[in-house]
Amino acid sequence: MQTLRSIPAGSKATVKRLHGEGATKRRIMDMGITKGTVIEVVKVAPLGDPMELTVRGYQLSIRKNDADMIEVE
């Protein structure tokens, strides 16, 4: 299983599945990250937290804990 956290800066990935449950999963989905969405990793902070992404044409920053819940291909 490859997660969004393992994708290097400058690469794109497609969301395959969201892990987690309840409010955490709903928050990720509310940000526009749903199954089939293409995500580009723009840059990653020096310690890996947070990550800057382009999702559906807008910029988004997420923490590495949230990125671990997003399975990509």
mmCIF file of the N, C-alpha and C atoms, coordinates in Angstrom:
data_MODEL
# 
_entry.id   MODEL 
# 
loop_
_atom_site.group_PDB 
_atom_site.id 
_atom_site.type_symbol 
_atom_site.label_atom_id 
_atom_site.label_alt_id 
_atom_site.label_comp_id 
_atom_site.label_asym_id 
_atom_site.label_entity_id 
_atom_site.label_seq_id 
_atom_site.pdbx_PDB_ins_code 
_atom_site.Cartn_x 
_atom_site.Cartn_y 
_atom_site.Cartn_z 
_atom_site.occupancy 
_atom_site.B_iso_or_equiv 
_atom_site.pdbx_formal_charge 
_atom_site.auth_seq_id 
_atom_site.auth_comp_id 
_atom_site.auth_asym_id 
_atom_site.auth_atom_id 
_atom_site.pdbx_PDB_model_num 
ATOM 1   N N  . MET A 1 1  ? 0.847   -1.180 0.000  1.00 0.00 ? 1  MET A N  1 
ATOM 2   C CA . MET A 1 1  ? 0.000   0.000  0.000  1.00 0.00 ? 1  MET A CA 1 
ATOM 3   C C  . MET A 1 1  ? 0.893   1.245  0.000  1.00 0.00 ? 1  MET A C  1 
ATOM 4   N N  . GLN A 1 2  ? 0.678   2.100  -0.979 1.00 0.00 ? 2  GLN A N  1 
ATOM 5   C CA . GLN A 1 2  ? 1.435   3.347  -1.078 1.00 0.00 ? 2  GLN A CA 1 
ATOM 6   C C  . GLN A 1 2  ? 0.532   4.490  -0.622 1.00 0.00 ? 2  GLN A C  1 
ATOM 7   N N  . THR A 1 3  ? 1.046   5.320  0.271  1.00 0.00 ? 3  THR A N  1 
ATOM 8   C CA . THR A 1 3  ? 0.250   6.439  0.760  1.00 0.00 ? 3  THR A CA 1 
ATOM 9   C C  . THR A 1 3  ? 0.766   7.745  0.167  1.00 0.00 ? 3  THR A C  1 
ATOM 10  N N  . LEU A 1 4  ? -0.035  8.774  0.301  1.00 0.00 ? 4  LEU A N  1 
ATOM 11  C CA . LEU A 1 4  ? 0.333   10.094 -0.213 1.00 0.00 ? 4  LEU A CA 1 
ATOM 12  C C  . LEU A 1 4  ? 1.615   10.604 0.436  1.00 0.00 ? 4  LEU A C  1 
ATOM 13  N N  . ARG A 1 5  ? 1.857   10.218 1.659  1.00 0.00 ? 5  ARG A N  1 
ATOM 14  C CA . ARG A 1 5  ? 3.061   10.660 2.371  1.00 0.00 ? 5  ARG A CA 1 
ATOM 15  C C  . ARG A 1 5  ? 4.344   10.226 1.662  1.00 0.00 ? 5  ARG A C  1 
ATOM 16  N N  . SER A 1 6  ? 4.320   9.118  0.941  1.00 0.00 ? 6  SER A N  1 
ATOM 17  C CA . SER A 1 6  ? 5.519   8.585  0.287  1.00 0.00 ? 6  SER A CA 1 
ATOM 18  C C  . SER A 1 6  ? 5.764   9.158  -1.109 1.00 0.00 ? 6  SER A C  1 
ATOM 19  N N  . ILE A 1 7  ? 4.865   9.995  -1.613 1.00 0.00 ? 7  ILE A N  1 
ATOM 20  C CA . ILE A 1 7  ? 5.015   10.579 -2.945 1.00 0.00 ? 7  ILE A CA 1 
ATOM 21  C C  . ILE A 1 7  ? 5.984   11.762 -2.868 1.00 0.00 ? 7  ILE A C  1 
ATOM 22  N N  . PRO A 1 8  ? 7.023   11.780 -3.721 1.00 0.00 ? 8  PRO A N  1 
ATOM 23  C CA . PRO A 1 8  ? 7.989   12.889 -3.669 1.00 0.00 ? 8  PRO A CA 1 
ATOM 24  C C  . PRO A 1 8  ? 7.422   14.177 -4.277 1.00 0.00 ? 8  PRO A C  1 
ATOM 25  N N  . ALA A 1 9  ? 8.009   15.298 -3.912 1.00 0.00 ? 9  ALA A N  1 
ATOM 26  C CA . ALA A 1 9  ? 7.601   16.603 -4.449 1.00 0.00 ? 9  ALA A CA 1 
ATOM 27  C C  . ALA A 1 9  ? 7.766   16.605 -5.961 1.00 0.00 ? 9  ALA A C  1 
ATOM 28  N N  . GLY A 1 10 ? 6.806   17.214 -6.653 1.00 0.00 ? 10 GLY A N  1 
ATOM 29  C CA . GLY A 1 10 ? 6.839   17.290 -8.101 1.00 0.00 ? 10 GLY A CA 1 
ATOM 30  C C  . GLY A 1 10 ? 6.147   16.136 -8.798 1.00 0.00 ? 10 GLY A C  1 
ATOM 31  N N  . SER A 1 11 ? 5.616   15.193 -8.045 1.00 0.00 ? 11 SER A N  1 
ATOM 32  C CA . SER A 1 11 ? 4.952   14.024 -8.613 1.00 0.00 ? 11 SER A CA 1 
ATOM 33  C C  . SER A 1 11 ? 3.438   14.120 -8.453 1.00 0.00 ? 11 SER A C  1 
ATOM 34  N N  . LYS A 1 12 ? 2.734   13.330 -9.278 1.00 0.00 ? 12 LYS A N  1 
ATOM 35  C CA . LYS A 1 12 ? 1.279   13.258 -9.193 1.00 0.00 ? 12 LYS A CA 1 
ATOM 36  C C  . LYS A 1 12 ? 0.866   11.846 -8.828 1.00 0.00 ? 12 LYS A C  1 
ATOM 37  N N  . ALA A 1 13 ? -0.285  11.731 -8.191 1.00 0.00 ? 13 ALA A N  1 
ATOM 38  C CA . ALA A 1 13 ? -0.832  10.435 -7.819 1.00 0.00 ? 13 ALA A CA 1 
ATOM 39  C C  . ALA A 1 13 ? -2.358  10.516 -7.853 1.00 0.00 ? 13 ALA A C  1 
ATOM 40  N N  . THR A 1 14 ? -2.986  9.375  -8.006 1.00 0.00 ? 14 THR A N  1 
ATOM 41  C CA . THR A 1 14 ? -4.441  9.293  -8.014 1.00 0.00 ? 14 THR A CA 1 
ATOM 42  C C  . THR A 1 14 ? -4.897  8.610  -6.735 1.00 0.00 ? 14 THR A C  1 
ATOM 43  N N  . VAL A 1 15 ? -5.910  9.180  -6.096 1.00 0.00 ? 15 VAL A N  1 
ATOM 44  C CA . VAL A 1 15 ? -6.427  8.614  -4.853 1.00 0.00 ? 15 VAL A CA 1 
ATOM 45  C C  . VAL A 1 15 ? -7.127  7.295  -5.168 1.00 0.00 ? 15 VAL A C  1 
ATOM 46  N N  . LYS A 1 16 ? -6.719  6.269  -4.457 1.00 0.00 ? 16 LYS A N  1 
ATOM 47  C CA . LYS A 1 16 ? -7.285  4.940  -4.631 1.00 0.00 ? 16 LYS A CA 1 
ATOM 48  C C  . LYS A 1 16 ? -8.305  4.628  -3.535 1.00 0.00 ? 16 LYS A C  1 
ATOM 49  N N  . ARG A 1 17 ? -7.988  5.039  -2.295 1.00 0.00 ? 17 ARG A N  1 
ATOM 50  C CA . ARG A 1 17 ? -8.856  4.733  -1.167 1.00 0.00 ? 17 ARG A CA 1 
ATOM 51  C C  . ARG A 1 17 ? -8.522  5.651  -0.001 1.00 0.00 ? 17 ARG A C  1 
ATOM 52  N N  . LEU A 1 18 ? -9.528  5.979  0.805  1.00 0.00 ? 18 LEU A N  1 
ATOM 53  C CA . LEU A 1 18 ? -9.326  6.756  2.030  1.00 0.00 ? 18 LEU A CA 1 
ATOM 54  C C  . LEU A 1 18 ? -9.477  5.836  3.226  1.00 0.00 ? 18 LEU A C  1 
ATOM 55  N N  . HIS A 1 19 ? -8.522  5.886  4.133  1.00 0.00 ? 19 HIS A N  1 
ATOM 56  C CA . HIS A 1 19 ? -8.597  5.117  5.370  1.00 0.00 ? 19 HIS A CA 1 
ATOM 57  C C  . HIS A 1 19 ? -9.046  6.060  6.473  1.00 0.00 ? 19 HIS A C  1 
ATOM 58  N N  . GLY A 1 20 ? -9.241  5.547  7.644  1.00 0.00 ? 20 GLY A N  1 
ATOM 59  C CA . GLY A 1 20 ? -9.737  6.378  8.738  1.00 0.00 ? 20 GLY A CA 1 
ATOM 60  C C  . GLY A 1 20 ? -11.244 6.285  8.803  1.00 0.00 ? 20 GLY A C  1 
ATOM 61  N N  . GLU A 1 21 ? -11.801 6.936  9.793  1.00 0.00 ? 21 GLU A N  1 
ATOM 62  C CA . GLU A 1 21 ? -13.242 6.860  9.950  1.00 0.00 ? 21 GLU A CA 1 
ATOM 63  C C  . GLU A 1 21 ? -13.771 8.104  10.640 1.00 0.00 ? 21 GLU A C  1 
ATOM 64  N N  . GLY A 1 22 ? -15.051 8.266  10.577 1.00 0.00 ? 22 GLY A N  1 
ATOM 65  C CA . GLY A 1 22 ? -15.723 9.348  11.274 1.00 0.00 ? 22 GLY A CA 1 
ATOM 66  C C  . GLY A 1 22 ? -15.339 10.734 10.781 1.00 0.00 ? 22 GLY A C  1 
ATOM 67  N N  . ALA A 1 23 ? -15.126 11.626 11.736 1.00 0.00 ? 23 ALA A N  1 
ATOM 68  C CA . ALA A 1 23 ? -14.873 13.029 11.435 1.00 0.00 ? 23 ALA A CA 1 
ATOM 69  C C  . ALA A 1 23 ? -13.582 13.241 10.656 1.00 0.00 ? 23 ALA A C  1 
ATOM 70  N N  . THR A 1 24 ? -12.574 12.419 10.902 1.00 0.00 ? 24 THR A N  1 
ATOM 71  C CA . THR A 1 24 ? -11.295 12.576 10.200 1.00 0.00 ? 24 THR A CA 1 
ATOM 72  C C  . THR A 1 24 ? -11.467 12.298 8.710  1.00 0.00 ? 24 THR A C  1 
ATOM 73  N N  . LYS A 1 25 ? -12.127 11.213 8.389  1.00 0.00 ? 25 LYS A N  1 
ATOM 74  C CA . LYS A 1 25 ? -12.358 10.858 6.979  1.00 0.00 ? 25 LYS A CA 1 
ATOM 75  C C  . LYS A 1 25 ? -13.234 11.917 6.304  1.00 0.00 ? 25 LYS A C  1 
ATOM 76  N N  . ARG A 1 26 ? -14.246 12.391 6.984  1.00 0.00 ? 26 ARG A N  1 
ATOM 77  C CA . ARG A 1 26 ? -15.147 13.411 6.447  1.00 0.00 ? 26 ARG A CA 1 
ATOM 78  C C  . ARG A 1 26 ? -14.382 14.706 6.169  1.00 0.00 ? 26 ARG A C  1 
ATOM 79  N N  . ARG A 1 27 ? -13.459 15.080 7.065  1.00 0.00 ? 27 ARG A N  1 
ATOM 80  C CA . ARG A 1 27 ? -12.668 16.302 6.877  1.00 0.00 ? 27 ARG A CA 1 
ATOM 81  C C  . ARG A 1 27 ? -11.804 16.203 5.625  1.00 0.00 ? 27 ARG A C  1 
ATOM 82  N N  . ILE A 1 28 ? -11.182 15.044 5.424  1.00 0.00 ? 28 ILE A N  1 
ATOM 83  C CA . ILE A 1 28 ? -10.354 14.838 4.228  1.00 0.00 ? 28 ILE A CA 1 
ATOM 84  C C  . ILE A 1 28 ? -11.216 14.926 2.972  1.00 0.00 ? 28 ILE A C  1 
ATOM 85  N N  . MET A 1 29 ? -12.391 14.316 3.006  1.00 0.00 ? 29 MET A N  1 
ATOM 86  C CA . MET A 1 29 ? -13.289 14.366 1.849  1.00 0.00 ? 29 MET A CA 1 
ATOM 87  C C  . MET A 1 29 ? -13.794 15.787 1.604  1.00 0.00 ? 29 MET A C  1 
ATOM 88  N N  . ASP A 1 30 ? -14.040 16.546 2.654  1.00 0.00 ? 30 ASP A N  1 
ATOM 89  C CA . ASP A 1 30 ? -14.493 17.935 2.518  1.00 0.00 ? 30 ASP A CA 1 
ATOM 90  C C  . ASP A 1 30 ? -13.440 18.820 1.864  1.00 0.00 ? 30 ASP A C  1 
ATOM 91  N N  . MET A 1 31 ? -12.165 18.426 1.955  1.00 0.00 ? 31 MET A N  1 
ATOM 92  C CA . MET A 1 31 ? -11.083 19.177 1.303  1.00 0.00 ? 31 MET A CA 1 
ATOM 93  C C  . MET A 1 31 ? -11.018 18.877 -0.193 1.00 0.00 ? 31 MET A C  1 
ATOM 94  N N  . GLY A 1 32 ? -11.857 17.964 -0.683 1.00 0.00 ? 32 GLY A N  1 
ATOM 95  C CA . GLY A 1 32 ? -11.872 17.636 -2.100 1.00 0.00 ? 32 GLY A CA 1 
ATOM 96  C C  . GLY A 1 32 ? -11.065 16.400 -2.444 1.00 0.00 ? 32 GLY A C  1 
ATOM 97  N N  . ILE A 1 33 ? -10.556 15.722 -1.451 1.00 0.00 ? 33 ILE A N  1 
ATOM 98  C CA . ILE A 1 33 ? -9.762  14.516 -1.684 1.00 0.00 ? 33 ILE A CA 1 
ATOM 99  C C  . ILE A 1 33 ? -10.696 13.319 -1.598 1.00 0.00 ? 33 ILE A C  1 
ATOM 100 N N  . THR A 1 34 ? -11.101 12.827 -2.769 1.00 0.00 ? 34 THR A N  1 
ATOM 101 C CA . THR A 1 34 ? -11.988 11.681 -2.859 1.00 0.00 ? 34 THR A CA 1 
ATOM 102 C C  . THR A 1 34 ? -11.404 10.669 -3.832 1.00 0.00 ? 34 THR A C  1 
ATOM 103 N N  . LYS A 1 35 ? -11.971 9.478  -3.866 1.00 0.00 ? 35 LYS A N  1 
ATOM 104 C CA . LYS A 1 35 ? -11.488 8.412  -4.739 1.00 0.00 ? 35 LYS A CA 1 
ATOM 105 C C  . LYS A 1 35 ? -11.468 8.894  -6.190 1.00 0.00 ? 35 LYS A C  1 
ATOM 106 N N  . GLY A 1 36 ? -10.345 8.678  -6.875 1.00 0.00 ? 36 GLY A N  1 
ATOM 107 C CA . GLY A 1 36 ? -10.193 9.062  -8.269 1.00 0.00 ? 36 GLY A CA 1 
ATOM 108 C C  . GLY A 1 36 ? -9.620  10.452 -8.499 1.00 0.00 ? 36 GLY A C  1 
ATOM 109 N N  . THR A 1 37 ? -9.460  11.237 -7.454 1.00 0.00 ? 37 THR A N  1 
ATOM 110 C CA . THR A 1 37 ? -8.920  12.591 -7.582 1.00 0.00 ? 37 THR A CA 1 
ATOM 111 C C  . THR A 1 37 ? -7.409  12.539 -7.827 1.00 0.00 ? 37 THR A C  1 
ATOM 112 N N  . VAL A 1 38 ? -6.948  13.357 -8.766 1.00 0.00 ? 38 VAL A N  1 
ATOM 113 C CA . VAL A 1 38 ? -5.511  13.457 -9.037 1.00 0.00 ? 38 VAL A CA 1 
ATOM 114 C C  . VAL A 1 38 ? -4.935  14.530 -8.128 1.00 0.00 ? 38 VAL A C  1 
ATOM 115 N N  . ILE A 1 39 ? -3.862  14.180 -7.430 1.00 0.00 ? 39 ILE A N  1 
ATOM 116 C CA . ILE A 1 39 ? -3.203  15.092 -6.496 1.00 0.00 ? 39 ILE A CA 1 
ATOM 117 C C  . ILE A 1 39 ? -1.763  15.286 -6.930 1.00 0.00 ? 39 ILE A C  1 
ATOM 118 N N  . GLU A 1 40 ? -1.313  16.540 -6.970 1.00 0.00 ? 40 GLU A N  1 
ATOM 119 C CA . GLU A 1 40 ? 0.093   16.839 -7.251 1.00 0.00 ? 40 GLU A CA 1 
ATOM 120 C C  . GLU A 1 40 ? 0.745   17.317 -5.962 1.00 0.00 ? 40 GLU A C  1 
ATOM 121 N N  . VAL A 1 41 ? 1.870   16.704 -5.620 1.00 0.00 ? 41 VAL A N  1 
ATOM 122 C CA . VAL A 1 41 ? 2.631   17.134 -4.443 1.00 0.00 ? 41 VAL A CA 1 
ATOM 123 C C  . VAL A 1 41 ? 3.553   18.260 -4.903 1.00 0.00 ? 41 VAL A C  1 
ATOM 124 N N  . VAL A 1 42 ? 3.276   19.475 -4.473 1.00 0.00 ? 42 VAL A N  1 
ATOM 125 C CA . VAL A 1 42 ? 4.042   20.646 -4.889 1.00 0.00 ? 42 VAL A CA 1 
ATOM 126 C C  . VAL A 1 42 ? 5.358   20.712 -4.137 1.00 0.00 ? 42 VAL A C  1 
ATOM 127 N N  . LYS A 1 43 ? 5.285   20.666 -2.818 1.00 0.00 ? 43 LYS A N  1 
ATOM 128 C CA . LYS A 1 43 ? 6.504   20.659 -2.006 1.00 0.00 ? 43 LYS A CA 1 
ATOM 129 C C  . LYS A 1 43 ? 6.206   20.081 -0.637 1.00 0.00 ? 43 LYS A C  1 
ATOM 130 N N  . VAL A 1 44 ? 7.280   19.663 0.021  1.00 0.00 ? 44 VAL A N  1 
ATOM 131 C CA . VAL A 1 44 ? 7.187   19.075 1.355  1.00 0.00 ? 44 VAL A CA 1 
ATOM 132 C C  . VAL A 1 44 ? 8.128   19.857 2.258  1.00 0.00 ? 44 VAL A C  1 
ATOM 133 N N  . ALA A 1 45 ? 7.670   20.197 3.442  1.00 0.00 ? 45 ALA A N  1 
ATOM 134 C CA . ALA A 1 45 ? 8.497   20.922 4.400  1.00 0.00 ? 45 ALA A CA 1 
ATOM 135 C C  . ALA A 1 45 ? 9.725   20.077 4.762  1.00 0.00 ? 45 ALA A C  1 
ATOM 136 N N  . PRO A 1 46 ? 10.800  20.707 5.217  1.00 0.00 ? 46 PRO A N  1 
ATOM 137 C CA . PRO A 1 46 ? 12.044  19.975 5.516  1.00 0.00 ? 46 PRO A CA 1 
ATOM 138 C C  . PRO A 1 46 ? 11.874  18.768 6.433  1.00 0.00 ? 46 PRO A C  1 
ATOM 139 N N  . LEU A 1 47 ? 11.012  18.838 7.403  1.00 0.00 ? 47 LEU A N  1 
ATOM 140 C CA . LEU A 1 47 ? 10.795  17.702 8.290  1.00 0.00 ? 47 LEU A CA 1 
ATOM 141 C C  . LEU A 1 47 ? 9.610   16.841 7.849  1.00 0.00 ? 47 LEU A C  1 
ATOM 142 N N  . GLY A 1 48 ? 9.062   17.132 6.666  1.00 0.00 ? 48 GLY A N  1 
ATOM 143 C CA . GLY A 1 48 ? 7.974   16.335 6.118  1.00 0.00 ? 48 GLY A CA 1 
ATOM 144 C C  . GLY A 1 48 ? 6.583   16.754 6.537  1.00 0.00 ? 48 GLY A C  1 
ATOM 145 N N  . ASP A 1 49 ? 6.485   17.795 7.339  1.00 0.00 ? 49 ASP A N  1 
ATOM 146 C CA . ASP A 1 49 ? 5.170   18.204 7.828  1.00 0.00 ? 49 ASP A CA 1 
ATOM 147 C C  . ASP A 1 49 ? 5.058   19.715 7.819  1.00 0.00 ? 49 ASP A C  1 
ATOM 148 N N  . PRO A 1 50 ? 4.193   20.337 7.104  1.00 0.00 ? 50 PRO A N  1 
ATOM 149 C CA . PRO A 1 50 ? 3.124   19.788 6.267  1.00 0.00 ? 50 PRO A CA 1 
ATOM 150 C C  . PRO A 1 50 ? 3.571   19.583 4.812  1.00 0.00 ? 50 PRO A C  1 
ATOM 151 N N  . MET A 1 51 ? 2.649   19.069 4.009  1.00 0.00 ? 51 MET A N  1 
ATOM 152 C CA . MET A 1 51 ? 2.861   18.887 2.571  1.00 0.00 ? 51 MET A CA 1 
ATOM 153 C C  . MET A 1 51 ? 1.961   19.881 1.846  1.00 0.00 ? 51 MET A C  1 
ATOM 154 N N  . GLU A 1 52 ? 2.479   20.490 0.785  1.00 0.00 ? 52 GLU A N  1 
ATOM 155 C CA . GLU A 1 52 ? 1.654   21.381 -0.030 1.00 0.00 ? 52 GLU A CA 1 
ATOM 156 C C  . GLU A 1 52 ? 1.221   20.616 -1.273 1.00 0.00 ? 52 GLU A C  1 
ATOM 157 N N  . LEU A 1 53 ? -0.091  20.608 -1.528 1.00 0.00 ? 53 LEU A N  1 
ATOM 158 C CA . LEU A 1 53 ? -0.664  19.846 -2.632 1.00 0.00 ? 53 LEU A CA 1 
ATOM 159 C C  . LEU A 1 53 ? -1.473  20.746 -3.553 1.00 0.00 ? 53 LEU A C  1 
ATOM 160 N N  . THR A 1 54 ? -1.640  20.295 -4.785 1.00 0.00 ? 54 THR A N  1 
ATOM 161 C CA . THR A 1 54 ? -2.615  20.898 -5.691 1.00 0.00 ? 54 THR A CA 1 
ATOM 162 C C  . THR A 1 54 ? -3.708  19.860 -5.899 1.00 0.00 ? 54 THR A C  1 
ATOM 163 N N  . VAL A 1 55 ? -4.923  20.223 -5.489 1.00 0.00 ? 55 VAL A N  1 
ATOM 164 C CA . VAL A 1 55 ? -6.076  19.329 -5.580 1.00 0.00 ? 55 VAL A CA 1 
ATOM 165 C C  . VAL A 1 55 ? -7.197  20.080 -6.272 1.00 0.00 ? 55 VAL A C  1 
ATOM 166 N N  . ARG A 1 56 ? -7.662  19.548 -7.400 1.00 0.00 ? 56 ARG A N  1 
ATOM 167 C CA . ARG A 1 56 ? -8.786  20.153 -8.134 1.00 0.00 ? 56 ARG A CA 1 
ATOM 168 C C  . ARG A 1 56 ? -8.550  21.632 -8.447 1.00 0.00 ? 56 ARG A C  1 
ATOM 169 N N  . GLY A 1 57 ? -7.294  21.998 -8.700 1.00 0.00 ? 57 GLY A N  1 
ATOM 170 C CA . GLY A 1 57 ? -6.976  23.360 -9.117 1.00 0.00 ? 57 GLY A CA 1 
ATOM 171 C C  . GLY A 1 57 ? -6.705  24.341 -7.989 1.00 0.00 ? 57 GLY A C  1 
ATOM 172 N N  . TYR A 1 58 ? -6.684  23.908 -6.754 1.00 0.00 ? 58 TYR A N  1 
ATOM 173 C CA . TYR A 1 58 ? -6.368  24.832 -5.667 1.00 0.00 ? 58 TYR A CA 1 
ATOM 174 C C  . TYR A 1 58 ? -5.271  24.253 -4.781 1.00 0.00 ? 58 TYR A C  1 
ATOM 175 N N  . GLN A 1 59 ? -4.600  25.129 -4.034 1.00 0.00 ? 59 GLN A N  1 
ATOM 176 C CA . GLN A 1 59 ? -3.501  24.748 -3.157 1.00 0.00 ? 59 GLN A CA 1 
ATOM 177 C C  . GLN A 1 59 ? -4.056  24.309 -1.806 1.00 0.00 ? 59 GLN A C  1 
ATOM 178 N N  . LEU A 1 60 ? -3.453  23.280 -1.251 1.00 0.00 ? 60 LEU A N  1 
ATOM 179 C CA . LEU A 1 60 ? -3.904  22.720 0.014  1.00 0.00 ? 60 LEU A CA 1 
ATOM 180 C C  . LEU A 1 60 ? -2.692  22.228 0.787  1.00 0.00 ? 60 LEU A C  1 
ATOM 181 N N  . SER A 1 61 ? -2.663  22.458 2.071  1.00 0.00 ? 61 SER A N  1 
ATOM 182 C CA . SER A 1 61 ? -1.596  21.923 2.925  1.00 0.00 ? 61 SER A CA 1 
ATOM 183 C C  . SER A 1 61 ? -2.217  20.936 3.896  1.00 0.00 ? 61 SER A C  1 
ATOM 184 N N  . ILE A 1 62 ? -1.578  19.761 4.021  1.00 0.00 ? 62 ILE A N  1 
ATOM 185 C CA . ILE A 1 62 ? -2.061  18.766 4.973  1.00 0.00 ? 62 ILE A CA 1 
ATOM 186 C C  . ILE A 1 62 ? -0.899  18.225 5.794  1.00 0.00 ? 62 ILE A C  1 
ATOM 187 N N  . ARG A 1 63 ? -1.201  17.710 6.942  1.00 0.00 ? 63 ARG A N  1 
ATOM 188 C CA . ARG A 1 63 ? -0.190  17.116 7.813  1.00 0.00 ? 63 ARG A CA 1 
ATOM 189 C C  . ARG A 1 63 ? 0.114   15.692 7.372  1.00 0.00 ? 63 ARG A C  1 
ATOM 190 N N  . LYS A 1 64 ? 1.297   15.209 7.749  1.00 0.00 ? 64 LYS A N  1 
ATOM 191 C CA . LYS A 1 64 ? 1.707   13.867 7.329  1.00 0.00 ? 64 LYS A CA 1 
ATOM 192 C C  . LYS A 1 64 ? 0.820   12.787 7.929  1.00 0.00 ? 64 LYS A C  1 
ATOM 193 N N  . ASN A 1 65 ? 0.222   13.030 9.094  1.00 0.00 ? 65 ASN A N  1 
ATOM 194 C CA . ASN A 1 65 ? -0.712  12.049 9.669  1.00 0.00 ? 65 ASN A CA 1 
ATOM 195 C C  . ASN A 1 65 ? -1.930  11.871 8.763  1.00 0.00 ? 65 ASN A C  1 
ATOM 196 N N  . ASP A 1 66 ? -2.424  12.964 8.208  1.00 0.00 ? 66 ASP A N  1 
ATOM 197 C CA . ASP A 1 66 ? -3.561  12.888 7.281  1.00 0.00 ? 66 ASP A CA 1 
ATOM 198 C C  . ASP A 1 66 ? -3.129  12.244 5.959  1.00 0.00 ? 66 ASP A C  1 
ATOM 199 N N  . ALA A 1 67 ? -1.916  12.558 5.505  1.00 0.00 ? 67 ALA A N  1 
ATOM 200 C CA . ALA A 1 67 ? -1.420  11.988 4.258  1.00 0.00 ? 67 ALA A CA 1 
ATOM 201 C C  . ALA A 1 67 ? -1.263  10.471 4.349  1.00 0.00 ? 67 ALA A C  1 
ATOM 202 N N  . ASP A 1 68 ? -1.010  9.948  5.552  1.00 0.00 ? 68 ASP A N  1 
ATOM 203 C CA . ASP A 1 68 ? -0.913  8.501  5.748  1.00 0.00 ? 68 ASP A CA 1 
ATOM 204 C C  . ASP A 1 68 ? -2.249  7.793  5.548  1.00 0.00 ? 68 ASP A C  1 
ATOM 205 N N  . MET A 1 69 ? -3.353  8.516  5.666  1.00 0.00 ? 69 MET A N  1 
ATOM 206 C CA . MET A 1 69 ? -4.669  7.914  5.516  1.00 0.00 ? 69 MET A CA 1 
ATOM 207 C C  . MET A 1 69 ? -5.148  7.875  4.063  1.00 0.00 ? 69 MET A C  1 
ATOM 208 N N  . ILE A 1 70 ? -4.360  8.462  3.157  1.00 0.00 ? 70 ILE A N  1 
ATOM 209 C CA . ILE A 1 70 ? -4.756  8.540  1.750  1.00 0.00 ? 70 ILE A CA 1 
ATOM 210 C C  . ILE A 1 70 ? -3.936  7.560  0.941  1.00 0.00 ? 70 ILE A C  1 
ATOM 211 N N  . GLU A 1 71 ? -4.567  6.494  0.479  1.00 0.00 ? 71 GLU A N  1 
ATOM 212 C CA . GLU A 1 71 ? -3.894  5.485  -0.339 1.00 0.00 ? 71 GLU A CA 1 
ATOM 213 C C  . GLU A 1 71 ? -3.949  5.941  -1.799 1.00 0.00 ? 71 GLU A C  1 
ATOM 214 N N  . VAL A 1 72 ? -2.781  5.904  -2.465 1.00 0.00 ? 72 VAL A N  1 
ATOM 215 C CA . VAL A 1 72 ? -2.685  6.396  -3.846 1.00 0.00 ? 72 VAL A CA 1 
ATOM 216 C C  . VAL A 1 72 ? -2.037  5.357  -4.737 1.00 0.00 ? 72 VAL A C  1 
ATOM 217 N N  . GLU A 1 73 ? -2.137  5.596  -6.039 1.00 0.00 ? 73 GLU A N  1 
ATOM 218 C CA . GLU A 1 73 ? -1.460  4.756  -7.029 1.00 0.00 ? 73 GLU A CA 1 
ATOM 219 C C  . GLU A 1 73 ? -0.824  5.627  -8.084 1.00 0.00 ? 73 GLU A C  1 
# 
